[in-house]
Amino acid sequence: MLVLMAVLLKLPALLHVPRYEYIQNAPMARIAFNFIANLPNHYFWGVLLAALLVLLQGVFVNYIVNAQGILYKSTQLPALFFVLINSFFIQQNELTPQLISNTFLLFLLQRLCYLYESANPLLVVLDTGLLLGMGILFNYDLIIFLPFILISVVIFTSFNLRYLIVSILGIMLPLYFTAVYFYTFGRFDELILLVKQSFENKELKVIETNYVRLLPWIILTPITVFSIFNLQQNFFRNKVKTRRIIQSLYLMIFFGILGLFLENNHYSYAITYLSIPLSIVIAYFFISDKRFWIKEMLFFSLLILAFYYQLA
């Protein structure tokens, strides 16, 4: 059902491939999209790769949830809602730096989940920094998750200056080697220009002025609030590790919302970062059989809205 829903939601874009300009605000994004742009039917391949990435990321979100026991029973709902949240608007059919760098954010979250019980926490902290650094090479906006790593490290362990220094060092290493590569091949000025262009126009923006497109958020916001309230009600019934993962997810929601306001092209591109914690929290609401008909009605309302936006 998950694969079927993903195919149906992306089918309009695959049948009528949109023409769009590839966003290249970081060096690895420029390299990747320059390669794709030289392929025959590159718009089609871009949309197809984006659809596959969303599906695979959704499955990986589900794997993290079930492997770490974040919810109180095994379920496929996080993957279902991850795909749905990343399929509302036509901009989400594009292959973007945000979508690619979201893969690194997912691996980062998985590594953080192992931090609590790790025999060598410094290695896990270094891994999280490296993953964020690699994600930043595709999209500079991902740097807003730097405080997320630093605070999460404190949540999972305790305040330790070495952990914070190692995480920052891990972030800097991919950036350093990328700068060395550009400098070696005489393209350092190009790298500096990319960085300047990415940061010079950053400003807080109004997210949405089309009120019809706000309908999914009118449904999802109260569901999210209700789920967080219920999670807090049962917070101390969970294991210590699960509690810390949940706290980290709350933190991720905060920085994901912040990313919506900082996105310069369109806020829908940044939804992919928010969709990781949001899909887990929303799945918690739908996992119970209580008030089944209300939940079915809400889910199909979201699904109909997604199809409406894609087709309209």
Backbone hydrogen bonds, N-H to C=O, Kabsch-Sander energy under -0.5 kcal/mol:
donor,donor_aa,acceptor,acceptor_aa,energy
5,M,1,M,-2.8
6,A,2,L,-2.3
7,V,3,V,-2.5
8,L,4,L,-2.5
9,L,5,M,-2.4
10,K,6,A,-1.5
11,L,7,V,-1.3
14,L,10,K,-1.8
15,L,11,L,-2.4
16,H,12,P,-2.2
20,Y,18,P,-0.5
22,Y,20,Y,-0.5
24,Q,22,Y,-0.5
28,M,137,L,-1.8
29,A,137,L,-0.9
30,R,26,A,-2.1
31,I,27,P,-2.1
32,A,28,M,-2.5
33,F,29,A,-2.7
34,N,30,R,-2.1
35,F,31,I,-1.6
36,I,32,A,-2.1
37,A,33,F,-2.5
38,N,34,N,-0.7
38,N,35,F,-0.8
39,L,36,I,-1.8
42,H,39,L,-0.9
45,W,41,N,-1.9
46,G,42,H,-2.2
47,V,43,Y,-2.3
48,L,44,F,-2.7
49,L,45,W,-2.6
50,A,46,G,-2.1
51,A,47,V,-2.3
52,L,48,L,-2.3
53,L,49,L,-2.5
54,V,50,A,-2.3
55,L,51,A,-2.1
56,L,52,L,-2.8
57,Q,53,L,-2.9
58,G,54,V,-2.2
59,V,55,L,-2.1
60,F,56,L,-2.1
61,V,57,Q,-2.6
62,N,58,G,-2.0
63,Y,59,V,-2.1
64,I,60,F,-2.4
65,V,61,V,-2.3
66,N,62,N,-2.5
67,A,63,Y,-2.8
68,Q,64,I,-2.2
69,G,65,V,-0.6
70,I,65,V,-2.1
80,L,76,Q,-1.7
81,F,77,L,-2.7
82,F,78,P,-2.1
83,V,79,A,-2.4
84,L,80,L,-1.9
85,I,81,F,-2.7
86,N,82,F,-1.6
87,S,84,L,-1.8
88,F,85,I,-0.6
92,Q,89,F,-1.5
93,N,90,I,-1.7
94,E,91,Q,-1.3
96,T,94,E,-0.8
100,I,96,T,-1.9
101,S,97,P,-3.0
102,N,98,Q,-1.4
103,T,99,L,-0.6
103,T,100,I,-1.4
104,F,100,I,-0.6
105,L,101,S,-1.5
106,L,102,N,-1.9
107,F,103,T,-2.0
108,L,104,F,-2.1
109,L,105,L,-2.2
110,Q,106,L,-2.3
111,R,107,F,-2.3
112,L,108,L,-2.2
113,C,109,L,-1.7
114,Y,110,Q,-0.7
114,Y,111,R,-0.9
115,L,112,L,-1.4
116,Y,112,L,-0.5
118,S,115,L,-0.8
123,L,120,N,-0.9
124,V,120,N,-1.2
125,V,121,P,-2.7
126,L,122,L,-2.3
127,D,123,L,-2.2
128,T,124,V,-2.3
129,G,125,V,-2.0
130,L,126,L,-2.5
131,L,127,D,-2.5
132,L,128,T,-2.1
133,G,129,G,-2.5
134,M,130,L,-2.3
135,G,131,L,-2.1
136,I,132,L,-2.3
137,L,133,G,-1.0
138,F,135,G,-1.5
139,N,135,G,-1.6
142,L,139,N,-1.7
143,I,140,Y,-2.0
144,I,141,D,-1.9
145,F,142,L,-2.1
146,L,143,I,-2.0
149,I,145,F,-1.9
150,L,146,L,-2.1
151,I,147,P,-2.8
152,S,148,F,-2.3
153,V,149,I,-2.6
154,V,150,L,-1.3
155,I,151,I,-2.2
156,F,152,S,-2.7
157,T,153,V,-1.9
163,Y,160,N,-0.5
164,L,160,N,-1.6
165,I,161,L,-2.3
166,V,162,R,-2.6
167,S,163,Y,-2.3
168,I,164,L,-1.9
169,L,165,I,-2.4
170,G,166,V,-2.4
171,I,167,S,-1.8
172,M,168,I,-2.0
173,L,169,L,-1.7
175,L,171,I,-0.9
176,Y,172,M,-2.9
177,F,173,L,-2.5
178,T,174,P,-1.9
179,A,175,L,-2.1
180,V,176,Y,-2.2
181,Y,177,F,-2.1
182,F,178,T,-2.4
183,Y,179,A,-2.3
184,T,180,V,-2.6
185,F,181,Y,-1.8
186,G,183,Y,-1.3
187,R,182,F,-3.7
188,F,182,F,-0.5
191,L,187,R,-1.6
192,I,188,F,-2.3
193,L,189,D,-2.2
194,L,190,E,-2.1
195,V,191,L,-2.2
196,K,192,I,-2.4
197,Q,193,L,-2.6
198,S,194,L,-1.7
199,F,195,V,-1.7
200,E,196,K,-2.4
201,N,197,Q,-0.5
202,K,199,F,-1.2
205,K,261,F,-1.4
211,Y,209,T,-0.9
213,R,210,N,-0.9
214,L,211,Y,-0.8
215,L,212,V,-1.2
217,W,214,L,-0.5
218,I,214,L,-1.7
219,I,215,L,-1.4
220,L,216,P,-3.0
221,T,217,W,-2.3
223,I,219,I,-1.2
224,T,220,L,-2.7
225,V,221,T,-2.5
226,F,222,P,-2.6
227,S,223,I,-2.4
228,I,224,T,-2.6
229,F,225,V,-2.3
230,N,226,F,-2.2
231,L,227,S,-2.7
232,Q,228,I,-2.2
233,Q,229,F,-1.8
234,N,230,N,-1.7
235,F,232,Q,-1.0
237,R,234,N,-1.4
238,N,235,F,-1.3
243,R,239,K,-2.3
244,R,240,V,-1.9
245,I,241,K,-2.0
246,I,242,T,-2.5
247,Q,243,R,-2.3
248,S,244,R,-2.0
249,L,245,I,-2.0
250,Y,246,I,-2.1
251,L,247,Q,-1.9
252,M,248,S,-2.0
253,I,249,L,-2.1
254,F,250,Y,-1.8
255,F,251,L,-2.0
256,G,252,M,-2.3
257,I,253,I,-2.4
258,L,254,F,-2.0
259,G,255,F,-1.9
260,L,256,G,-1.0
260,L,257,I,-0.5
261,F,257,I,-1.0
261,F,258,L,-0.5
262,L,258,L,-1.2
263,E,259,G,-1.0
269,Y,266,H,-1.9
270,A,266,H,-0.5
270,A,267,Y,-1.0
271,I,267,Y,-0.6
271,I,268,S,-0.6
272,T,269,Y,-0.6
273,Y,270,A,-1.1
274,L,270,A,-1.1
275,S,271,I,-2.4
276,I,273,Y,-0.8
278,L,274,L,-2.1
279,S,275,S,-2.0
280,I,276,I,-1.1
281,V,277,P,-2.4
282,I,278,L,-2.8
283,A,279,S,-1.7
284,Y,280,I,-1.3
285,F,281,V,-0.9
285,F,282,I,-0.6
286,F,282,I,-1.5
287,I,283,A,-1.4
288,S,285,F,-0.5
292,F,289,D,-0.8
295,K,291,R,-1.7
296,E,292,F,-2.4
297,M,293,W,-2.1
298,L,294,I,-2.4
299,F,295,K,-2.6
300,F,296,E,-2.5
301,S,297,M,-1.7
302,L,298,L,-2.0
303,L,299,F,-2.3
304,I,300,F,-2.5
305,L,301,S,-2.2
306,A,302,L,-2.2
307,F,303,L,-2.1
308,Y,304,I,-2.5
309,Y,305,L,-2.6
310,Q,306,A,-2.0
311,L,307,F,-2.5
312,A,308,Y,-2.7
